[in-house]
Amino acid sequence: MTKLQDLLRTDPDEEPFELSQRLLTRLQGFVPEPEGRELIEASFEWVDDFELEEEAQKRVDEQINEAWSMFVLLTAEERVWFYDKMLAVLEKETFCEPESARKTAKLAELFALRKASLESSYALRGELRLNHGRVLSLLGRWVGQAAALAPDAPVRQGLSRAAAAVFEIYFNHPHYMDDDDLRSEAAGLLPELIRAFYPACSPLHVYLLGYHDRYMVELAELIDFYMKLELPKERKGKAYLGLAKAFMGEGAPALERGIGPVLDILAQRMPAWTDAQFDEFIDTFVYYPLLRQPLLQIARSPDRRLVLDLVAGQNRQTDLERQAAQTLREANRVVARIAADTMPSGEGGVQFRDFNFKLSVIEELMYKQQVLQPRFDIGVFVQEYALREISIAAEGDRPIPEIREYFERLVLTEQDLAHVTKLVVAGGQQVHHQIVPFGSGEDGYFDVHSLEDLCHLPNLRVLQAIGLLKADPSPAIERGLILIQE
């Protein structure tokens, strides 16, 4: 009979689910301090993988976790005691005996599990900050201990599970906004931890790797590590596929930060890979993250096309390399076709020296006189543009490259320009808000620095300059234009 069974006065044959339910019920009510702490310590000793079916074990785990949550919400003093006691138990584990290693792994997993209520998770923020150095020291010790264990050592699975779980407290215990300093410091240990305990690591560890100050370098080095790991893909752990998604998937951090630094390192590592490793990279890191419309996703991302370009340039002559090269060719054709459908040709017409002067002319012809058709509307453009998803909300405070390119390529003929008799050079024009939807017009981005392009406007009579004209006005004066400056 265990101590927990004795404290709860249960039958020795009571099932884990019933016992965990009794623990939860007891801690939900008022519990005097000595009794509450006794119950918590006894539960630490009792938790285990109880050889239950997965769903049954999950229900037991959740009830234990909720019981602990009730306890840590009682008082700040109890939280301090709980955190200290838990870390003390983990620190005492030597990982020399398989059964003890297994029980400690389960204890660590329940400790790291997101608490039954967000309130209890946030309640532990202060304790993690207080014990941050202690946690990192424990994890560092475990990483060092792994180096001394054979890959098939009976205790290694327990050590891997425990280390992977304890690191997850940096996701589950801090506040999601205010504790990035802890995550950043802890992330420095992650590359070593993933290499040591990859079977137990998950996509959550890959996410937390994003806090590493050398993220792109470490991402590339971990890809190389996994490629050289002589194991079937299914034995490389869940973090392996998470890494692939972080590299090439939808919303991948590597793509958002610019994949160039990763590819620079991979270009140095790839020649040492076997053909089998090279093909596994293509299958796992190129095609697996893009199961949904891969061709369109590659076409919409210049960085993804850079990955395929690197792969195709290795001249391995494997079937998957040929497939990747064909995918790149098809993607480039899609890019050309979409560009032709959504962008002006840019061929012919008058060439302007000052792009911002051209924008003032477009404002006059497209938005005032409406003789230049079709009238450009950013809302319509972003809905129809297929090469990437443009978010006005996220990008509207700066120039959107594709919108600027549209106006750069927009052809203005001599016949169009003959309609211009008055030109206003000013901030806040409609054309400016197409390129920078939330721009103030006061940052100098649309300043006009040259009036050389006046020669393209033979019928111009009036030039009104409000703020943006930074050019010498003498060409307008010499031509006899009515110049209005404010």
Summary of the structure (lengths in Angstrom):
residues: 486
radius of gyration: 31.7
end to end distance: 91.2
largest distance: 105.1
contacts: 1500
relative contact order: 0.05
helix: 64%
strand: 3%
